[in-house]
Amino acid sequence: MKELVVLSGKGGTGKTSLVASFAALASSEVLCDCDVDAADLHLVLQPTRRESHEFWTGQIAIIEGDKCTQCGLCQQLCRFQAIRDFRVDAKSCEGCGFCFHVCPVGAITMQDKLSGHWFVSDTRYGPLVHARLGIAQQNSGKLVALIRQQAKQIAQKDRFDLIISDGPPGIGCPVISSLSGANLALVVTEPTLSGIHDLERVLGVCRHFGVSPLVCINKYDVNEENSRKIEEYCYSQKLTIAGKIPFDDAFTESIARGIPLVENCSNGTVRQIESLWQRIFESLDRYQGGLKHADLRL
């Protein structure tokens, strides 16, 4: 079983649209949406929900009114200003537990909180494990680790050879949780100055965790000078540019229709995506054992 994770240094690079097309091109895979803070892969794949589970993590302070003497010590010492009029604001409370320890009468308790939900769904292309983090909730790295574990269990149980993960943007905790232990990373960038900078940062994370990266330049024809700079940088770092995808309004149309681009039309962009997937497939196949069933639908 191999795992491909698709990353980007910022949102809006086209990462999810490419993952949806990869789902249509591969024939035996489990899909995993690791961007739990803003999950949107399900918008394109239109899954049917099979399972729904609660995600509990972190704690929140609760003041028991019958014990509280309203001394005001908790309000005075809470550095997050989460306690007002002897009530705890659930969105402001960080669950640090300091008020619990300083309350002289033991009127404050710490309780686990519901931070989100995770789901197992069925799509036309295979199982999809995805999640939705609650508003103003944290610990998204833990939720990413949880859904990745579930995706691996499904792959092992049903004998899938490949997991395709739509990773979160940036380089923070959710990215680290998405990347660690993966076989291959596809880093999607775009030809802007910030895109080049973000690419360098994501590649640094890949190197730290020992995950081999491939690079894809999306919308490369928007600024071909910057695209050349990215190519020169990748060449100097001995990195492989697996694909260059042109700007195409068909991406927006396919998202609106809820269909992966490779099934929505047939043009030069689709051929570029198919070529990109071929290079990814070949890179994954170099690992010991190869891929038995995740052949191409071309």
Steps between C-alpha positions, in 0.01 A plus 500: 500500500637839398393848604512816290437834671436815297619820668527871426656795677175698485135449426353540153778337298265237353609217726152360564402516132807294412427246774145457365643430154752254646209321666339454159825385337595241762291184524563367850551761767379637832457877504576710806427872542756618756405868465264473797493876565346563157407162354362528145595181315149370564358790298654355184466129573140518635533209745227301673563502873541153652620578855508807723709529817557769761847642561564592862822675595614774732317628804290794604454654844156477663405712804256334738271779614396339827864482615630830359549776759557761225838596642607607151841332512439295186390806300802694620755231411361365172741633239259411218218710651272200462314553829251784529229540763611163639414322177743333260496603133544168318656665193761688702593227748827327404454217751827576679347409839663786691170620642428145617820500706463849651132484600506505883170312540530247216207643308664451158525168317661410167283309255578345161353687206358395164737649241363356177389193307664256263334290232545195283323542167467320167580661166501373143878474530537328836460567873552854627602579858444865585421725794356832609664693780271714713507881494797644693619149592863395507696172506443453126830307489347233724194480278719463190690216667170333588354505148830388347498204736144418400590523130789256553274257686248507214778451244638200690160345562374534142842441337542838336850575375493879512392785725470846344491777762399859435726678746449839666687811383795649683763339721324477837395212723229363263757486215750316719226256602405448134854452377675282757517139384381568143685346205484794261399866508378705207552870573272723293619855449412793278724754322487786747769638730314375805450166324875458458561588865228264623636220280840527669339476843293191418798328340692565822234312695515212251877477541470504878268199499686318225209500254595520132330799330385563146406850386207610286468856370133581461388795286857518372406716200370784718859612558748298297799695635421391855436148371853497361633615837322209668644261242850639556462468876378140471787418264752645747346289779488187281121491526271355235228717348237238432261728316409850379127569485371802304236739627162367390146620578390137471624449858236741629232342285582150620488610865160661442373176346656282769701297247880449483647693208621185321138384476356840417685569176778381271760760411868579538464565873354156556787343307746688721327368811508147362871539429553633853321200648709265285820648646362475854397141441844412370665665802277306741566178309872530569438414862547137596203290396355744249128551456297195411157641435530881491540501124413790277161567349633657182 
